[in-house]
Amino acid sequence: MSAVLDKAPMAERTEDQRRPWAAVLALALFEARKLLLRAPVLFMFVVYAAWICWDMRDAWTGYPALQDIDRATQTGPLLPALAVLLCANQAVLRSRRQDTDRHFGVLVLEPWRRTVAFALSVVPAAGLTALMVGAQFTWGVLAPGSVGHGSVGELLVGPFTVLLAGTAGVLLARVVRSPFAAPMLLVMAFFSTLFLGAVPGDDNGSATRWLVPVIGDASSKTLPSDLLGRPAAWHALYLFGLALTLALAAVLVNGGRTKTVAAALVVAVGLGTWGAVGQAAKVSADVVSARVLATVNPAKVQSCARHGNSTYCAFPEWLPRTGTWAEVADHVQSLAGGTAAQEKLLVRQRVDARYGMDGDGAIQPSTVPYQVTVGTRWGGPRVPEFAAAVSSVLVMGSEKAVGSFCDGRMVTIMWLALGWQSDPLTELRAVRLDDSVSGSAIVLSPTNPMSMTAEQTTVLRELLAAGTTKITPKVKAHWTELTAPKVTTAKVAELLGVKAPTGADKCE
């Protein structure tokens, strides 16, 4: 008799336990579908998809670095996160809004299990965000000329931000049963983000900035992936732990005071705290040393490849790009005369990595004869800037000598840099600081900029209009006179057969 009584209750308990969790899953799927079909969520995901297309429009011609692309995926998910927070909050408050709370007492689900279902309903939105983040990153990977390595931790920030927003909306609805609470939370979150980012910190930036979901960089330069020093994995762990904590806190305040929920909450708080402490640590001494070495003595960490007469040295992630640099250098050198046409160049990639992504530093011109600096970014205006760097070294002998001249050699430098281009006037506009094609201007280069007078610009435009067929033989024939110190712009124009400007060179 006693054996029968012992077994029967066990079977009933197992059945009772299965039904609620099956119902939780069913409710979670229903709410997830309803959440994804809400107009604000749909609209924000459409806007997010459009933002990805707009943000990546130049990736196919922009030679992206994947360690920049992964961080670029973090801003867009803030759009669906905003909508998910509001709609998840409204979903939890739906029964109160429609006055159906009293009917739940006859249902199989306890209130805290319904909260579990609402918390699970935001997971598909985070999953959809992960797919879009993956698509954006894959776009960058497949782009021609892409280099570098992405970080899984950086890629997880977007989906975890949406997950965090959804669980925050659920918790807020369980704590404050007002539809105005979620908008107020967004306003408070906005100002909290500004405050946390403004708190002064040490040399690594603000002490609290990693507490917000998305952390921007003060610098837009591209660094080798091993020199970034961003605690991406710790930050992803922090976001996941925080999202899990909010979800379990919502369950706890709604009556789910079981040992399992309490234990899971302790684990979630531990994960979030572990991530928060890990991300607050300073950049390791090894990374700091590697940054200094890469800045001061890059030859120690670079690999070199030979193309034609010249040697191209780059950080390992950029080594496949040396062929592209060689094509530009060869075009520039093909227009030069004298020994410069066959000069053996050393093209070395350089970047100031000492401040990480928290600051910029100028790259000093090299004093080594016929060494040319190339940066870590490519495409767009970086191409004519590199071409101008190559041509200036061919004419002046070194980068250091470029900063101390003011004469007609500037015309020859810019002719070599732009004469071979299919649309030289567009490239001239791109390489000048003020985007002009007339008057005086500053010409950009990977190291120190150069100054170009209005007269030199006028002569250069006439040379570009005449074309390489007419001008190149004259450049090669008069190379010695064109590259002589103190040669005037008027003399250069006379040698190349174009109208000479009146008056002496006046550099600003």
Secondary structure, 3 states (H helix, E strand, C coil): CHHHHHHHHHHHHHHHHHHHHHHHHHHHHHHHHHHHCCHHHHHHHHHHHHHHHHHCCCCCCCCCEHHHHHHHCCCCCHHHHHHHHHHHHHHHCHHHHCCCHHHHHHCCCCHHHHHHHHHHCCHHHHHHHHHHHHHHHHHHHHCCCCECCCCHHHHHHHHHHHHHHHHHHHHHHHHCCCCCHHHHHHHHHHHHHHHHHHCCCECCECCCHHHCCCCCCCCCCCCCHHHCCCCHHHHHHHHHHHHHHHHHHHHHHCCCCCHHHHHHHHHHHHHHHHHHHHHCCCCCHHHHHHHHHHHHCHHHCCEEEEECCEEEEECHHHHHHHHHHHHHHHHHHHCCCHHHHHCCCEEEECCCCCCCCCCCCCCCCCCCCCEEEECCCCCCCHHHHHHHHHHHHHHHCCHHHHCCCCCCHHHHHHHHHHCCCCCHHHHHHHHECCCCCCCCEEECCCCCCEEECHHHHHHHHHHHHHCHHHHHHHHHHCHHHHCCCCCCHHHHHHHHCCCCCCCCCCCC
